[in-house]
Every structure is written in structure tokens, then in C-alpha cells.
Amino acid sequence: MMDRRDFFKSIFFLTTVSAFAGPDYLFKKDSAIHIFHTNDVHSHIEPFPLNDKRFPGMGGYAKRQTMLKKFRKKYRDILLFDAGDVFQGTPYYNYYEGKLDYRLMSMLGYNAATLGNHDFDSGTDKLAEAMKYAKFSIISSNLEFTHPILKKKVKPYEIYIRKGKRIGVFGLTVDFKGLVLAENHKGVEYVDPVKTSENMVNFLRNKKGCDIVLCLSHLGINAYKTEIGDIELASQVSGIDVIIGGHSHTFLDGGLNVVSNDGWTTLITQVGFAGVWLGHIIIDFDKTGKKSIRARNYKVS
């Protein structure tokens, strides 16, 4: 097997020379805020084989990097997020234990990612070791940490400023019960995501003055086999503009609008798994300050 340093160099080379033959992008340069996202990449470093029945030739960090370079040139200050389960799924994880995944995400310029259940598959010490390669924020608001390194590394929220607007981002991780062995989340405990979300929305909007509140969620699209999913969350908690979801490997073409009990509309979006799609959220404001939020997805091919 090739030396780790040589492998990193080869991946970097690929990201600079890979060609992307994609559609002419629909959105022009304007006052809009452009957010891109992935979820459940599961250590799919390379594209699927050309003879794969579902995703022939799709995915891979190199192709995603080529796409992102085009988007950055077109829209400039984009944001790039991941909704968890970066790890586990190919031999790359077995060998590099997440270090390669976080290293490549850093090279692609991710701003933040939340934690999924599979990101704990090798235990909290290995996760903390992999985080040394993450040059982006790790956000989870509903986990309590006594693990000394993770307590310092994982943040409850981040705030970004784009086009004069304050964008507050918080994260949610699925309940460990039935998904993560107790010894693998040692020093980390799950907290109710609904109460957490209510507190984070109030904090980000009223205390921090955020114009947009975005949730990186690894709860899954609904409550099947989980305590609560994104649909239930959006129904119960007002004030979340966008939920970038993961865990359920759901592909939402154009997103799903959910209206809360108080009449607030939240856009939920998720792009399947394995990095074969790249999600794109566009947020704009009219002269009265009213938000317009829409979403689309691109094949990584």
C-alpha cells in the first residue's frame, strides 16, 4: 500500500486536474447567498466504478473539488457544509481511520460538518485523532462532552457573514442508542434535539442577531427507528430556515418545505449518500427583507 504522504499528494493532484462535464449553472451572480452541502459520504474517496449499476463513475473528492472550483469562481464567497457520517464504508476508513476524510474535506474548503453515528465507529479517541486533520469546524449542539479533546474541538454553533447577512449554524447528532456502542461514545452523551434546537434558535436569532438560522442535522428525514427526524423537528420548532439533513440517505430533489405549528416554513434538503450528489441552497432577500430560499442538486460525475 502506498505511503500516506504520497497518497495525499496524489489526491491533491487529482483535485487539480479532474474534469467536470456538467450543466450550465442556473443562478447568476447577484446578492444571493450560496450554500453547498453533502451528507453520508461514508469514506467514498474515489468515484464508483464505471460499471456500477446505480452510480457509474459518480462521486469522489476529485470530481467534487473540480465542481466547487467552478462554483467558487462564479459565486465567490460560498459556504460548504456536511451533515455527518463522513466516516465508514470503504477500506480507506479501515486504514486511515478518518484522517484522510478530514484532510480531504479541509483541502476542499469545507466550513463545517456535524457528527453522525458512524463518525464514532472507532471510538472517541480515534475521532479526536482524526480531528487534528480538520481545518474546519465540527459542530454538534445536542452532545455533551466530558472527553477532554472533543470538549475543546466540537463547537455548539458557528456564525458566518455573507452578503451582509449573519448566518447562524448549529448541529444535531442522532441518538446513540442502538447505533453506537457505549464504549465508542465514551465521554459523549446525547441530549434532546428539540429542546436544544429551541434554545439554539432563540440564542442565534435574539442574542446573536442572525438573519438566517441553518441546522446541520444527522437525525434522518423522519422518526423511523429514531427518536425524532427532520420533519418532526421542523414541525415542532419555529425559526429554522434550512435543515441540511443526513443519516437516512434520502435524496430530496429541490428540497422539502415543512410548516411548523406556528406557521414557520423550513426547507429540508438531503442528497442521498456516498458523495454522488452535491446540494446547492440559494438564499436571497428582496427590498422589504423577505427571504427567498430554494434548492437544487448536481450530479458529481
C-alpha positions in Angstrom: 0.0 0.0 0.0 1.3 3.5 -0.9 2.8 5.7 1.8 0.3 8.1 3.4 2.2 11.2 2.3 2.3 10.0 -1.3 -1.4 9.2 -1.2 -2.3 12.7 0.0 -0.1 14.2 -2.8 -1.8 12.0 -5.4 -5.3 13.0 -4.2 -4.3 16.7 -4.3 -3.1 16.2 -7.9 -6.3 14.6 -8.9 -8.3 17.5 -7.5 -6.4 19.9 -9.7 -6.7 18.0 -13.0 -10.1 16.3 -12.9 -12.5 17.5 -15.5 -16.2 18.1 -14.8 -18.7 17.9 -17.6 -21.8 19.3 -16.0 -24.8 21.6 -16.8 -24.7 25.3 -17.3 -25.4 26.6 -13.8 -28.7 28.3 -13.5 -28.0 31.1 -10.9 -26.3 34.3 -11.9 -24.1 36.5 -9.7 -26.3 38.6 -7.5 -27.0 39.3 -3.9 -27.9 35.7 -3.2 -26.1 33.6 -0.6 -24.9 30.3 -2.0 -24.5 27.2 0.3 -23.3 23.8 -0.9 -23.6 20.6 1.1 -23.0 16.9 1.3 -24.0 14.1 3.7 -23.2 10.5 4.4 -20.2 10.4 2.2 -19.0 7.3 4.1 -15.4 7.4 3.1 -16.1 7.2 -0.6 -12.8 8.8 -1.6 -12.9 7.7 -5.3 -15.7 7.6 -7.8 -17.9 4.5 -8.1 -16.7 2.1 -10.9 -17.9 2.8 -14.4 -19.8 -0.5 -14.3 -21.7 0.3 -11.1 -25.4 -0.2 -11.7 -26.6 2.7 -9.5 -23.8 5.4 -9.8 -21.5 4.6 -12.7 -18.4 6.9 -12.5 -20.1 9.2 -10.0 -18.7 10.7 -6.8 -15.2 11.1 -5.5 -13.4 14.0 -3.9 -11.5 15.0 -7.0 -14.7 15.5 -9.1 -16.3 17.4 -6.2 -13.3 19.7 -6.0 -13.5 20.5 -9.7 -17.2 21.4 -9.3 -16.5 23.5 -6.3 -13.8 25.4 -8.0 -16.3 26.4 -10.7 -18.8 27.4 -8.2 -16.3 29.5 -6.2 -15.3 31.3 -9.4 -18.9 32.0 -10.2 -20.3 32.9 -6.8 -17.1 33.8 -4.8 -17.9 33.5 -1.0 -19.8 30.2 -0.9 -20.4 28.2 2.2 -19.8 24.4 2.2 -21.2 22.1 4.9 -21.5 18.3 5.6 -24.3 16.7 7.7 -22.3 13.8 9.2 -21.3 10.2 8.6 -18.1 11.3 6.9 -16.5 8.0 8.0 -17.1 4.3 7.5 -17.9 2.5 4.3 -14.7 1.7 2.3 -11.2 0.3 3.1 -10.0 3.9 3.2 -11.6 4.3 6.5 -10.3 1.0 7.8 -6.8 2.1 7.1 -6.8 5.8 7.7 -9.4 5.9 10.5 -10.9 9.2 9.3 -7.7 11.2 8.9 -7.9 11.0 5.1 -11.5 12.1 5.0 -11.0 15.2 7.2 -7.7 16.0 5.4 -9.5 16.0 2.0 -12.5 17.9 3.3 -10.1 20.6 4.5 -8.5 20.7 1.1 -11.9 21.2 -0.5 -12.6 24.1 1.8 -15.4 22.9 4.0 -16.6 25.4 6.5 -18.2 23.0 8.9 -19.6 19.5 9.5 -21.7 17.9 12.1 -21.1 14.4 13.6 -23.0 11.3 12.6 -23.2 8.0 14.4 -20.6 6.3 12.2 -18.1 9.0 12.9 -17.8 7.3 16.3 -17.2 3.8 14.9 -13.6 3.7 16.1 -14.3 5.4 19.4 -13.8 8.9 20.7 -10.0 8.8 21.0 -9.7 7.9 17.3 -12.2 10.5 16.4 -10.2 13.1 18.3 -7.1 12.0 16.5 -8.8 12.4 13.1 -10.0 15.9 14.0 -6.4 17.1 14.0 -6.7 17.0 10.2 -9.9 19.0 10.1 -9.2 22.6 9.2 -12.9 23.4 9.5 -15.4 23.5 12.4 -17.0 20.4 13.8 -20.5 21.4 15.2 -22.9 19.5 17.3 -25.2 21.3 19.7 -27.0 18.3 21.3 -24.0 16.4 22.5 -22.4 16.9 26.0 -18.7 16.2 26.2 -16.5 15.1 29.1 -13.9 13.7 26.7 -11.1 16.3 27.2 -10.1 16.7 23.5 -13.6 16.6 21.9 -14.9 19.0 24.5 -12.5 21.6 23.1 -12.8 20.6 19.4 -16.6 20.3 18.9 -18.5 23.6 18.9 -22.2 24.2 19.6 -22.6 26.7 16.8 -20.8 29.0 14.3 -21.8 32.3 12.7 -20.8 33.3 9.2 -21.3 36.6 7.4 -22.1 36.6 3.7 -23.6 39.5 1.7 -24.0 41.5 4.8 -26.2 38.8 6.5 -25.4 36.8 9.6 -25.9 33.1 9.2 -26.1 31.1 12.4 -25.3 27.3 12.1 -25.9 24.7 14.7 -25.7 20.9 14.5 -27.7 17.8 15.7 -26.5 14.2 16.1 -28.8 11.2 16.2 -29.4 9.3 19.5 -26.6 6.8 20.1 -29.0 4.1 21.4 -28.9 1.1 19.1 -26.4 2.8 16.7 -23.2 3.4 18.7 -21.6 1.0 21.2 -21.3 2.6 24.7 -17.5 2.3 24.7 -17.3 4.1 21.4 -19.0 7.2 22.6 -17.3 7.3 26.0 -17.2 10.8 27.2 -20.0 11.9 25.0 -23.7 11.9 25.8 -26.8 12.6 23.7 -29.3 15.5 24.6 -32.8 16.1 23.4 -32.6 17.7 19.9 -36.0 19.5 20.1 -35.2 21.4 23.3 -31.6 22.0 22.0 -33.0 23.4 18.7 -35.4 25.8 20.5 -32.6 27.1 22.6 -30.2 27.5 19.7 -32.8 29.3 17.5 -33.5 31.7 20.3 -29.8 32.2 21.0 -28.8 32.7 17.4 -31.7 35.0 16.5 -32.2 37.0 19.6 -28.8 37.1 21.2 -26.5 36.9 18.2 -28.8 38.8 15.7 -28.7 36.1 13.0 -30.7 36.8 9.8 -30.6 33.1 8.8 -30.6 30.0 11.0 -29.3 26.8 9.5 -29.2 23.3 11.1 -26.8 20.6 10.1 -28.8 17.5 11.1 -27.9 13.9 11.4 -31.3 12.8 12.6 -32.7 11.4 9.4 -35.7 12.6 7.4 -38.3 11.2 9.8 -38.7 9.3 13.1 -38.3 5.8 11.6 -36.0 3.9 14.0 -35.0 7.3 15.6 -36.4 9.4 18.4 -37.2 12.3 16.0 -36.4 13.2 12.4 -36.1 16.4 10.5 -39.7 16.6 9.5 -40.8 16.3 13.1 -38.2 18.8 14.2 -39.3 21.4 11.6 -42.9 20.8 12.6 -42.2 21.5 16.3 -39.5 24.2 16.2 -40.1 27.5 14.6 -37.3 29.7 13.3 -35.0 27.2 11.4 -34.7 28.4 7.8 -32.9 25.4 6.4 -32.2 21.9 7.7 -29.3 20.2 5.8 -30.0 16.6 6.6 -28.3 13.2 6.8 -28.5 9.7 8.3 -31.4 8.4 6.3 -29.6 8.6 2.9 -32.7 10.4 1.4 -32.4 12.2 -1.9 -34.6 15.3 -1.9 -34.8 16.9 -5.4 -35.4 20.6 -4.8 -35.9 20.1 -1.0 -39.0 19.7 1.1 -40.8 22.6 2.7 -42.3 21.9 6.2 -44.6 24.3 8.0 -44.3 24.4 11.8 -47.2 24.5 14.2 -46.6 28.3 14.4 -46.6 28.8 10.7 -42.8 29.0 10.1 -41.6 27.3 6.9 -38.4 25.3 7.0 -36.7 23.9 3.9 -35.3 20.4 4.4 -32.7 19.1 2.0 -30.6 16.0 1.7 -28.5 14.5 -1.1 -28.5 10.7 -0.7 -25.2 9.2 0.2 -21.6 8.5 -0.9 -21.0 12.0 -2.3 -22.6 11.2 -5.7 -24.7 14.5 -5.5 -23.8 18.0 -4.4 -26.5 20.1 -2.9 -27.0 23.8 -3.5 -29.1 26.2 -1.5 -29.7 29.7 -2.6 -31.0 32.3 -0.2 -31.9 35.9 -1.2 -33.7 38.9 0.3 -36.0 41.3 -1.5 -36.1 45.1 -0.8 -38.5 44.5 2.1 -36.2 42.0 3.7 -38.3 38.9 2.9 -36.3 35.8 2.4 -36.4 33.6 -0.7 -34.9 30.1 -0.3 -34.6 27.5 -3.0 -32.5 24.4 -3.6 -31.2 22.1 -6.3 -28.8 19.3 -6.7 -25.9 18.4 -9.1 -24.6 15.0 -10.1 -21.0 14.6 -9.2 -19.9 13.0 -12.5 
